[in-house]
Amino acid sequence: MTEFDAGKTYLLVHGSWVGGWFWAPVAERLRGMGHRVFAPTLTGLGERRHLLSLDVTLDTTVDDVAHVIEAEELRDIILIGHSFGGIPITGVADRLPESIRHLVYLDANIPESGRSFLDALPPEIAETRRQAARAAGGRVPALPPPLAAIGALGVPEGSVADWLRRRMTPMPLAYYETPLTLNRPVGNGRPCTFISFTNPASPPQESSRRWARGRAGWGWMELAVGHAAPVTAPDEVARLLAGIS
């Protein structure tokens, strides 16, 4: 058997302002290789945007993903988080390590126990998002400054950029401000790999890149693409993920 043999199970967790739909190009390619793929949408986003409220917190995102694992009776999964999605997958690994084969942080944020997503951002970006949320009644609008230009995510103008603009929705601020409490170290003893997108490198993930690159036992890969590579370079991303064992 080779590392590209069919039959693996992937659970893909999206980042800010998008939904499970964001994974469609990558999921299609992985399924075409014979893999099972699940791509849930976090509460309050995408087709679940009607559930956005001030009551949802970061714990809600961990529940969202954990409940998919439990309801679908998934085992031996490759659990992948992109961008903000790195935080809920860390919480899930803390709760359900026995279900996980490998954790993949796809240009993702890695939380420290007791700290929030905003705690790990450069202060100027964190404050910009707080201000945008205050102005919008507790919700972080899609692409607040300094990310107002879709090009900041590595997405050139065209059909993909238009697709993203049509479908992105506001983000609950509590997802960003709730600290994640872990009972075990990040990864909870499961194999972990960080995949860094380098062209251009996204500033909100820089501290996580530094943390992961110096972590003993972690895998490290790089891809010369922008932060939105799952939609701008799905062939390359799917091929890389198919090689995770």
Buried (B, 14 or more C-beta within 10 A) or exposed (E): EEEEEEEBBBBBBBBBBBBBBBBBBBBEBBBEBEBBBBBBBBBBBBEBEEBBEEEBBBBBBBBBBBEBBEEBEBEEBBBBBBBBBBBBBBBBBBBBBEBBBBBBBBBBBBBBBEEBBBBBBEEEBBEBBBEBBEEBEBBBBBBBEEBEEBBBBBBEEEEBBEBBEEBBBBBBBBBBBBBBEBEEEBBBEBBBBBBBBEEBBBBBBBBBBEBBEEBEEBBBEBBEBBBBBBBBBBEBBBBBBBEBB
